[in-house]
Amino acid sequence: MVELPEKFPEYSIMYRTISNQIKSLQKQKENVQDTTEIDSKIIKYQEELNRIKKMFPDNFFEN
């Protein structure tokens, strides 16, 4: 049996929310000349996603 983090539902929701936020920022990036601020936000969100992913079994969020 696969062991999930104690606060599994919250982390799962956070993962989806952050993923959606990254997608939104990437779309915004297309319409902006200076993307520095957006890029830094994307990097921060991606780091948080990676942190959450490490708590779960491999490929858990790949669907």
N, C-alpha and C positions, 0 to 999 in steps of 0.2 A: 504494500500500500504506500502511496505517495504521501509524504508528510507536508502539510501546508502550514504557512505561518499562522500564529494565533489569531491575528486580526485579518484573516483572509478576505472577507467581504469588503472591508474598508480599503485594503490595498488593491484589490481588483478594481474597485470603483476609481480609486486614485489613478491607477494605470490608464484606464480608459479616458478619464478626464484629461490627463496630461498628454496623452497621445492625440486627442482631439485638439488640444491647445497648440501643439506643435504643428499639426496640419493647418490650422487656422493662421498661425504666424507665417508659415511657408507661403500661403496664398497671399498674405499681406505683403510679403517681401517682393512679390512680382510687381507691385504697384508703387514701390518706394525707391528713391534713388540711393539714399544712404541707409544701408541695411545693417549697419554696425549694431545698433541697439536691438534689433530683432534677432540678429545672429547670436548675441550674448544671451538673450532670453531662451532661444532654442537650445543652446548649449547647456544652460542651467536645467531646463526641463529634461533634456536627454540624460543628464547625469542622474537626476532623480529617477527617471525610468529605469536606468541601469541598476540603481540601488534596489529598487523594488524587484526587478527581474531576478536579482541574485538571491532573493529570499524564497523563490519558487523553483520547482523542478525545471530542468531544461525544456525549452520549447513550450512552456505552459501558455504563453500569451501569443503564440504564433498563429492562432486561428482568427 
